[in-house]
Amino acid sequence: MTNTSTLPRGGDRSPARGSRRPNPPRKASGLPAWSIPYVLLVPGLLVIGALLLYPLIQMAIIAFQKVGLVQISGKKPATWVGLDNFTAFVDNDIFWSSLRNTVMFAVIAVPLTLVLGTAVGVLLHRLGKKMSLFVIIGIMFAWAVPPVAQGVIWRWLFDAEAGIVNWALNLLPGWFSTALFGRADWTGEPWLNDPWSIYMVLVICVVWAGFPFIAVSVLAGLKGVPAELYEAAKVDGATPWRTFWRITFPLLKPVFAVLTVLSIIWDFKVFSQLYVLAGTNNREAYNLSMYAVTEAFKAPPKMGSGAAIALVLTVILLIVTAAYIRQMFKQEDT
């Protein structure tokens, strides 16, 4: 008869006394498994450092130096001037008007782009596959147009002599145009001479070019929302407005957070469209990007002053973005 004995509970799993713990798993490369994601991030971080971080550091250094035509040509070295570049433009009225134009434009353009893009994205979600694809291809043409070309298109549309906008407004009945706008004749209306009308055109241009990206991003997010939630809301008699705020918006809040941050960054630093629409002669229409470029490169070039203005714009963007992200995290915690 064979003797059988029972092992103590857990005895089949406990290692023998003095035995070593098994080594962590390693890949064929010989690296620990936990380190592979970090190693894969290194090339991307190096590219970001070369393309973004290094120029940003150089800009910050130049902001505290005197760099003009003599220094650019190499005849004299750049001299350290401390905060002189900052105090010079702080006392300049153009800086404050540029800051006002930058902030006001972003305050108007960002919500309009997000609202229009979200509305189009929701409508695309309700369309059939073929019609949705057709509309997406059509609107993405606007987003794919380069910023300089966007400015050229809208400058032509609002041209005082040959613009389609003035032509279309002159087609309206005189009584209707007078009741709506206070005038009936739009011949030669100079839309691009006044700063306020310039920024009106700029808002239209940027919203027109920016909403397709928002729409497609929202549509992609909606594809991941379970259809059962919408069916249940329909059974409960919820209106489309209530369904959006109770189902769509909470589930897509991370998507809207990213889109809002991107829109703020893009609209704060708009340059190409404004440069084409207004040029550099109308200083009252400058934003901070335009002011920085003209200070740095327009004769006589003052790269130190331009870098200082660009650094201020960068700091403003960092503060606004960080504050918005912090607020989003607070809302998620509550």
Steps between C-alpha positions, in 0.01 A plus 500: 500500500632841407509777757333822400547826676326830456694817444426795722273761349691710258797269515490434126544873431759612754859498375754284675707668766806659350367495142526819289204692368448471125652785297257749341407410143729631231441558132722368223690832514615418851316799655249462783141497376405810703768710325390433141236782484751753634765391252250539215424854616863609472507565119184709517629699798828565319312632194279722720807628679679580175202663327325671792699510820829625357343788299291592806812522716677708235201734478503544876873585492462750214211667686754629753756612241543780247500332160475733203638519148858544625476193721331293229780581254757387756680835527417527870400239758157508658500700822304415814241770576294331771135611502549796264324323212197436720477849647531650149184340364304515826507879467384473137129538423532260206585215738184553704279532193661182362435319827139617500451389139656160576282432803175630349553303181559177695200564728275526193660251259556207738135459615366554148734235358413251774125557481482482121733200482308314771165569330633374166653194669169409664316547168755282320443228760131494407559480127544179306848368435518609136360848558716546810813403305405739219452792740823420687701506178342832407562679828852362541603691189462820703719363779763380252538845340830659616461806726647738241254373239217543750593866537520546123154345450328719758691811397366452148146437627502824701693710248361853475490513118462142376382316811204263484371617840439858383346370178263269692398773744415732211260234371284532812187717473576854608233508772621168645868600499418836656284343772762235579829686458400867483620546140409382150814565294805279569711599202864540597447413868857471644461203733875458551587855603345515846639278781154390614388389155840337442449286809144423398634357174780324690249334734299375201817375332633316806163347597443388139838328492492364855155349550557194271771368735268544798214332314702195399647466850154516659368250246783259586412535869131441434581173325619367835181587690273193540186536290296348786541821700337707227226243453426506872490880498257494208276255684503728805388789279819707534538787255813521279623793710461304825655191342807698398561648846419182695666239277716640220681779680596305817632207298692724259634739765864383447461559126359849554782577745767418241316685223458809718869510591603458136257770386628744762861440394426526129284814528735682736787472255318565170739675264485401133133582445528837674818584310327438166181683597647809668868517406753670726408866445183500711660480845164531676408157361807324639473202729793381712630266229494775238659748740781257588580424135503865391720599794744219426526521121367832375772762444673578723488143638479467877510127562539545875177697523319254271621204707382672818150550358493138381610386847214696657256333259643158590462566872139617450420182308659283770304676774166481316552136402612395848207682663250334266644151551507553879135603491412190299670275757314678780168432330588132459585468870172655615 
